[in-house]
Amino acid sequence: MSMNFDAAKKKVAALTAPHNVVLVGATDRPGAWAARVWSNLSRCGYEGKIYFINPKRTELFGQPCYPDFRSLPETPDHLAVLVPAQAVADALQEGAAAGARSATVFAAGFGEDGDEEGVTRRRELQAVIERTGLAVSGPNVMGNLCGKSRLVTLTNSQTQPPRSGPLALVGQSGGVLIHINLVFLERGITPGYVLCSGNELGLSTPDYIAFFAEEPDVKVIVSYIEGIADVEKFKAACALARKAGKPVIVLKMGQSDAGQQAALAHTGSLAGSTDVFDAVTGELGVIRAESVDEAVELVELLLYTKVPAGRRLGAITLSGAYRGMLLDAADKYGLTFSALAPETDARLASLFTVGAKVSNPLDGGFGVLSSEETYLACVEALDADPNIDMLLLQEELPRSPGNDRTERYASRVEEFVKTRAKKPIAFVSFATHSQSDYSRMLKAQLPSLSFLNEADKSLRVIAKAIRCRELQDLSQSTIVAHRPPDGTAWEIGQKVRDIARGATDSLALNEMQSKELIRAYGIGTPREVLANSAAEAVEAADAIGYPVVLKVVSSGILHKSDVGGVAVNLQSPQDVRLAYKRILDNLAQHGVTSPIEGMLVGRHVGGGLELVLGLHRDPEMGLVVMVGSGGVLLELIKDVAFAAPPLTPDKARDMLSRTRVSRLLQGYRGTKPRDVEAVVQALVALGRIAVDLGDVLESIDINPFVALDEGQGATALDALVIVRNEAGH
């Protein structure tokens, strides 16, 4: 995943800290974007020179206006390009020739809606950017904000002077970024950067993330993403941020239609692109927020409070009702309020009325709030409890003077967190509320504490942050030398590559070929024989032993049961002969014209628990391993989990734990436990296949994959491998 971002980071540095700014297509027409950009640049304290280019004017805003780049008194550096789309390419070409290093292109009209003229302009602009080497934000943006250099080319009215801050915003939608910026400012969190990537014909989101990874002032990165053009580049940039200890929070709106439609294999119909996105990027320190509100709470948590080491919470509430809200939310998001350690129980009980029942969360009605000393003693006791990973305190920031108790108690907790706390501590409000100048002032005085809004939302983001940490820990276990395929696996892999090279598009292997591949990697299959007549089928069944299964073999029939191509639990030669004829009749009735390569006779496997295993190629994120409930339940309940290859046993077990079928595997309501380790090893094997053949695999669908009783193994009853010509994709 290593990638060199040195050139990109230099470009972003040039874009964000230019020596001067040239407004190309400047005008003083009220409401025009040029007028807004000039207003923000001048009001927000940008210290470089600001120049105007408009051949129809000699003066704008009381300053000289120049007809072209050659007339400027100094070499241009940053171009704020405000001309119509058809004039953008020439403006960039001329500006670069005059010495400009960077540009922000505001205009749309570069094929966003697929019109032919716009697509042509897009190609022309792309060629100019590549030829000149300009660092370009856009096109189709609404400007940028860089607190350190006080460069503000945003097209809204910037009400707060820009300054360096711990948060960096980057996104493909300028409108979204402008509103998110205002939301964070209202919360008392200063975005030091607000950078719009737009259509990303120049700099892309990964370039900005790589730049932020090395910016010392930036602690958390928030990105609004509509689509990822280069997933490997995106992953490499996020890996840089993770290495620098900077979480990346992603708002990813919309799911790929291609990821939702039924594809050639069952797994294609299950792919929710956001689920796959979470599985792949979570290992890189990326947390996907469901909404702007969730993104704000995540930033609040990650900026001011560490992510807890585990899922066990402690809390002090102001009422029994809020205690119940916390317990409900914890149960929903996989968190727990653990029983207090005996020493903590005794320590707390000594602070209150004799006989008082002390439990977690701790109800403030016991007298917790009777004094600062008692309150702090409770905080210290819960912080020291070995059964607690994080402490939550119900309180909200006062929005006006008068609540002395809250301010005093918060101040004491701030001092405790800075000097001797062992666990993350955060305040949680009763409900979501706005901030005021007064509350923001108080918040600035409590830099070691996060103030989260509302129980359900707070515990949801805490659980997301913990899950991201868990995924990163699991990913570390995969940093081992990958085992190369052995002789058989290598040989079968080469056969698969040969088939893929001959494909013009995606191509399905038949069941025998598919099972040959997975078997070479150690995934078990029943004993099977290919028959080309009813007599051969009977002979094979006699050799295998009854009962048997009979299935049509054809690369053109992807789902055999849909056309009556399967017969199970055949107990005798007569059953086999009748089933053979019945399957042929069924195929004729369904109008099947695909060549039939024979009938597969295999041992009937009774009992066991049916799962689905496979590989799926997500349109954005590439190949992922999947597991879930199989058989008839597959598309009904869509109980599946995904993980990025390669897989270790720990990572495979984590996948299983995120499915409902995992409870059945362990034994449920009197049923026998199944062979979980056999399932784990099959998932690890799929991860190896993804690494070895990922460039030519479209998908693998193993359904059903039957987990037998504990110690009896597991077997793939059906398999479908779909390959693709890598050169053609």
Secondary structure as UniProt FT lines:
FT   HELIX           6..16
FT   STRAND          20..24
FT   TURN            30..31
FT   HELIX           33..43
FT   TURN            44..45
FT   STRAND          49..53
FT   TURN            55..56
FT   STRAND          59..60
FT   TURN            61..62
FT   STRAND          63..66
FT   HELIX           69..71
FT   STRAND          78..81
FT   HELIX           85..97
FT   TURN            98..99
FT   STRAND          102..105
FT   TURN            112..113
FT   HELIX           116..132
FT   STRAND          135..137
FT   STRAND          145..146
FT   TURN            147..150
FT   STRAND          151..152
FT   STRAND          167..171
FT   HELIX           174..186
FT   TURN            187..188
FT   STRAND          191..196
FT   TURN            198..199
FT   HELIX           205..214
FT   TURN            216..217
FT   STRAND          220..225
FT   HELIX           231..243
FT   TURN            244..245
FT   STRAND          248..252
FT   HELIX           257..260
FT   HELIX           266..270
FT   HELIX           273..282
FT   TURN            283..285
FT   STRAND          286..289
FT   HELIX           292..304
FT   STRAND          312..317
FT   HELIX           320..332
FT   TURN            333..334
FT   STRAND          336..337
FT   HELIX           342..349
FT   TURN            350..351
FT   TURN            354..355
FT   STRAND          362..363
FT   HELIX           364..366
FT   HELIX           368..370
FT   HELIX           372..384
FT   TURN            386..387
FT   STRAND          390..394
FT   TURN            401..402
FT   HELIX           404..419
FT   STRAND          425..428
FT   HELIX           437..444
FT   TURN            447..448
FT   STRAND          450..452
FT   HELIX           455..476
FT   TURN            477..478
FT   HELIX           487..501
FT   STRAND          507..508
FT   HELIX           511..520
FT   TURN            521..522
FT   STRAND          528..531
FT   HELIX           534..544
FT   STRAND          548..553
FT   TURN            555..556
FT   HELIX           560..563
FT   STRAND          566..570
FT   HELIX           573..589
FT   TURN            590..591
FT   STRAND          598..603
FT   STRAND          609..618
FT   TURN            619..621
FT   STRAND          622..629
FT   HELIX           631..633
FT   HELIX           634..637
FT   STRAND          640..643
FT   HELIX           649..657
FT   HELIX           661..665
FT   TURN            669..670
FT   HELIX           676..693
FT   TURN            694..696
FT   STRAND          697..707
FT   TURN            710..711
FT   STRAND          714..716
FT   STRAND          720..723
FT   HELIX           726..728
//
